[in-house]
Amino acid sequence: MASPTAGDAPLAPDTTIPSATAAADLDTEFGFQRPELGKEKLAGTVGFHERHVFLCYKGPELWPSHVEAAESDRLPRLLAAAIKARKSNLKKTTKLTICKGEDGTESSNGDVLIFPDMIRYKGLTHFDVDNFVEEVLVKDTEWLPGSPEAMKGSYVFVCSHGSRDKRCGVCGPALIKRFKEEINGLGLDGQVAVSACSHVGGHKYAGNVIIFSSDAKGEVTGHWYGYVVPDDVPVLLHKHIGQGEIVDHLWRGQMGLSEEEQKKSLELRNMTNGGSSAKESLEETGTDRASCNPAAAGGCCQGNGGFTCCQSDMPKEKQDKSITAEQNQKGLEKENDKESGVGSKKGHTKICPMPTWFETWERADTYAALAVVAAAASVFVAFRVYKNLI
C-alpha cells in the first residue's frame, strides 16, 4: 500500500499483531523510516487556541476515526457538541482532545483536564455536559457537582490515533513506550505524566507530541512538537521539561500564539541564539571574508583601511599551526561564546577597537624619540665636517 500524502487522511486501522518483518515494513511506510519524515517546515502549524481541554475516555485501540462524533460514544460526542454550540460565548478559544482513560487510575473515564489552568474535574457524565460547559468554560467558575483538583508537574500527550491515521498509530505507541522508560529511569514518576491522545491535527508530522510544563517565569505553556522519533525523547525531557528550553528543530508551535506569531517566535529565537551562518553574518556587515584574513591583510586593521577586519587574539598555545587563520578565528569565537555565555547573530566577525589614548601617546612618543636621535646624529655629523674644514 502506498504511503498517504494528505496530512489528515483517515486510514483503516490494522488490528492484527504484526510480525517482525511486517513491523519493519510498517515503520518504513508509516513510521520513523518513512521517506516523508522531516520534509516540511514545522513552525506555524498549530491552530490558535488559548485553552486545551482533554477528556479522559477509553484508549486508542477503541477510538473510532472521529471519536468526538461517534454515536456509540455519547460523552465525547456531547461534550464536543456543547463546546461547539457555545463557541461564541466562550471567553477563551478552546480545543478539545480525547486522552486515554482507564477506570481506577489517576485518569479515569470521564475525568477532564484543563490547560493552562492545570485543573482536573473528576467523573463527568453525559448528563452533566451542558452544565459543565456553562459553568466552567463559559462563566469560568467552578462546576458545583465536582471540585477542581490542582495538577502538578508536566504532562506529555502523544497522538496515537491509529484509526484516524496509521502514521500516528505506528509512531505514537513507540514514543509513549520510550517516554515511560526514560521517565522511570530518571526517577521522574509523579513529576512527568505521559498519555496517548486523539487527533491533534497534522498527522503527516507524526510523531506528534504536546508538552504542558512551567516555563522560566513559572507560567504553564503548551508546546507542540512534530517529527519526533524515540531518540528525541531524552532531549525533550532534558531540554524542554528539565531546563525549560524549546527544542526548535522539532517545534510546531505554542498554545496562545497565532500561526504567524509562531513563525516569528522561532525567527526571534534563532536571531537571539546566533542561528545565522558565518556567511550570512559577513554579508550583513558588508565585510569581505578575504579582507578579514589577518594573513592576507597583514594584521588587524591593516590592508583594508578600516577597523572591521578580523584578527584572532586567541592565545598562541590554543592556536593550531596546521590550520588556517580563519579556522583559528572560529576557535576564538567559540572560546568567547563560552566565556560570555551568549551568542550573537554577528558573532562571526571581530570588530577591532580604536586605539586607546595610551597606545596613541606611546606611538607619538616613539616617533618623537626617533626624531631627537636623528637630530642629534645630524648635529654630530655637521660638527665633524666643521672640524675637518678648519
N, C-alpha and C positions, 0 to 999 in steps of 0.2 A: 504494500500500500504506500502511495506517495505521501510525503510529509506535507501537512497542511500549511498554507501560506497566510491565510487570514488570521488576524490577531486573536479573535474570539470565536472562531468557527467551532461549533459543537462537534464532538467526535463520540462515537458509540463506545461505551465502557467495555472493557475486556475483563470478564470475571474469572477466567481461567488462571491457574497458577503457572507462570512461565518457567520453562526450563532454563538452564544457564545460557544456552545458545539463544533462546528466544529473548531472554532478559537483555543480552548483549545487543540483539537486533533492535529491541525497543529503545535502548539507550542511544543507539546510533540514529534511529529515526525520530524519536520524540524526546530523548533525554539530553544529557550533558555533552554528548558527542555529535549532536545533530548539526548539520552544516550552517544553519541559520543563527546559531547561538553567537551572541555578541556582535551581530552585524549592524544593528541600528543604535542610534543615539538614545540614551535613556532619559536624560534630564528633560523635564517638562511633559512627562507622560502620565501625570496623576491629575485627575479631575479635582476641581476646587471643592473642598468641604471643610467645615470648621469643627464638626463633631462626628465621631465614629462610634456607632452602636453595634455591638456584637451580641447576637442571640445564640446561646449555647443550645444546640439541638442535634442529637444523634451524631453520626460520623460520616466521613466522606464516602465510605462504601455503601451507605444507604441514601445519600443525597441524590435526588434526580437532577437532570440537567439544569432546570430552573426551579430550585427548591423554594424560592420565595413566591412562586406562582403555582405550586403543585396542589391539586385538590386534596390529595391524601395527607398533606402536612398542613393542618389548619393554622397552627401557631405561627410559623414563619410567614404564611400567606396573609393572615390577618394583620400581623404587625407591619409587614411591608405595605399593605393597602392603607392602613391607618396613617402611617407616616406620609405616604404619598398624598392622601386626602387632605392632610393638614399642612402640607408643604408651605403654603403662603403664610401660615400663622407661626411657623417655627422661627424662633429668634436666631437660630444658627442653622446653616446649611448642614444637613445631616445625611450620613451614608450608613446604610445597613448592610451588615455582612453576617453570615452564619459561621459559627465556630463549633468545634467538637464538644458535645455534651454527653455526659455519662452519669446516670443517677448514682448517688452515693459517693461522688467525688466532689472536689472543690468547685468544679464546673458542671453542675447537674443540669439536666434538661430543664429549660425554662429560665435559667439564670441570664441576666442581662448585664453586660459590661459596657461602661460608657467612658470614652476617652475624648478629650484630655482630662475630664473630671476625675478619673481614677476612682470610680464608684461602681459597686455591684449591687444589683437587686436580685433577690433570690425568688425562684418559684413563680415566674409569670405564667399564667394560663391564658388560653384563648378567650376566656370570659372577661379577663381583666385588660385586654389590649387597649381598647378605646380610652378607658380611664387612665391607664398608664401613660399613653402618648399625650393626653391632655395635661396631666399634672406635671410630668417630668420633662417632656420635650417641648411643650408649648408654653406652659407657665413657669418652667424652671423652678418648680417646687418639689417637695418630696411626695412620693407615692405612698399614701397612708396605709394601705394593706401591708406594705413591707417597709423596711427601713434600710436606707443605703449603707452599705459596708465600704469603708475605705480600703482601697487596694494599694499595696506597696510593691516596690521592686520594679522590674522591667518585664514587659510582655512581648513575646515574639509570635507572630502569626504567619503561617506558611500556606499558600494556596495549594490545596491537594485535591481540587475538584475535578477528578478524572472523568466523570460523566459529562462534564461541560467541555473539557479539552484534555486530550490524552497527555499533552506535554506536562501539565500540572499534575496529572495522575502518576506520571513516572518520576518527575523531579521532586515533588512535594514530600512523599514519604521518605525518600533518601535524605533530604535535608533535615527533616524532623528527627530522624534517627541520629544523624551526626550532631545536631544541636543537643539532643539529650545526652549523648555520650560525652560531649565536651562539658556540658553543664555539670554532669555528675563527676567527671574527672577533675574539674576545677573547684568542686565543693560549692557550687552556686545554687544548689537545690533550695527552694524557698525564696531565692532572690531573683531568679530569672525563670519565667514560665514560658513554655512553647506549646502551641496548639495548631492543629490543622484548621484551615478556614476555606470558605467557599469562594466563588468567583470574585476577583477584585479588579478585573479589567486588564487587558493586555496580556493574554495568555502566551503570546509569542515571546514575552520576556521571561518566561519560566526558566529557573525557579524564581518565584515572586515571594518576597519576604517583607513584612511590615513590622517595625520595631517601635514600641512606645516606651520611652525612658526619659529620665530627667536630664536636661541639658546643664551647661555650666552655671546657669542662673537659677537652677532648681526648678525650672518650668518643664512640664511634661510636653513633649513634642512627638508627633508621629511621622516617621520617615519610611519611605518605600524604597525597596531595592529590587533590582532585576538582574537577570542572567547570573544569579547566584549559584555556585556549584559547591559541593561539600567542602572543598579545601578553603572556601571563603568563610566558612562558619567560624573558625577560631579568630579570624581577622575581625569579623563583625562583633564578636563577643569582647575581644580585647580593645579594639579601637572605638567602636560606637558605644557599647554599653559600659565598658570599663573606663574609657578616657573621655567619652562624650564627643568624639571626633567623627565627622561624617566620612564614609568611605566613598569618595567621589566617583570612582570609575564604575561603581555599581549603583549609584544613586539615581532613582527615578524622580523623586520629588518629596514634598513635605505637606502634611495636612495644614491648611490655613493659608497656603500660597496658591496663586493662580499659576497656570502653566507658564506664562511669560515670566512671572516672578521667580519661578523655579529655575528657569534657564539663566536669568540674571544673577540669581544667588550663586549658582555654580561658577559663572564667569567671575564674579567678585571674589570667590574663594580662590580660584586659580590665580587671579592677579595678586591677591594677598600672599599666597603661598609660593609666589615665584614660578607659576606654571608655564611661563613662556620660555621658548628656547633661546639659546645664546644668539642665534642668527636673528631672531625677531628683536631681541634687545638691541643689537648693534644697528639694525635697520632703523629702529625708533630713535636712537640717539644720533643717527647720521654719521656714525663713526665707522670708517672702513677697517676691516679686520687686518689687512696688511699694514696699514699705518699704525696699528696698535701693537704690532710686534716689536718689542724692545730691540731685538737683534737687528731688525731691518731699519728701525728708526734711530738707532744709536742711543737708546735710553729714553726714560720718561721725559715727555715734553720736548723731545728733540726730533727733528725730521718732519714734523707736521705743523710746526709753528704755533702750537696751541697747548692747552692743558687737558686735553681729552684722550691722550694716548694711554695705553695700558702698560703697566710695568709691574712685574712680580716683586713684592717685597717679602716673599716667603724666605725664612731663614735658609741659608745655604745648605745646612745639614738636612733640610727637608726637601730640597730640590733634587730631582733625578736628572743627572747629567746626560742620560741616554735618551731623554725625551725633549720635545721642542719647548721653546719658551712659552708658547701658547698653552701647552698642556700643564706646564708648571703654574701658569696663571690660574688655570681652572682648579688646581690643587689648592692654591692660596684662597680662592673664593670659598671652597669647601671649609677650609680652616676658619675663615672669617665667619661663615654661617654658623659653625659650631659654637664659636665664642659668643656671637651676638644672640644666637637663638632665634633669629628671624630671617626671613627670605625677602628678596626684593625682585620685582619684575625687571629692574635694570641692574640686577646684581652681577651681570656678566662683564661689566666694564668697570674699570677703576679710574676714578677721576683724580688726577694728580693735583694736590693742593698748590695754591700760590705760595711762593717762598715767604718765609716769615721775616719779620723785621731784622732778627738776629742774623739770618742767613744773608740777607741783603747787605747788612753792615759788614759782615765778615768778608764778603766778596769785595766790597768797596775798599775795606782796609787793606786787603791783599793787593789790590791794584795800586793803592797809594804807596805802599811799601816798595813795590816794584819800581814805581816812578822815582822814588827817592834814591834807590840803588842806582838806577840808570843815570840820574842827575849827578850823583857822586862820581860815578865812573867817568862821565863826560868832563867834570872838573879836573879829575886826576890826569886824564889824557891831555887836556889843554895845558895843565901845569907842566907836564913833561916836555911837551912841544916847545913851550916858552923857555924852559931851562936850556934846551938844546940850541935854541936860537941865540941865546946870549953867551 
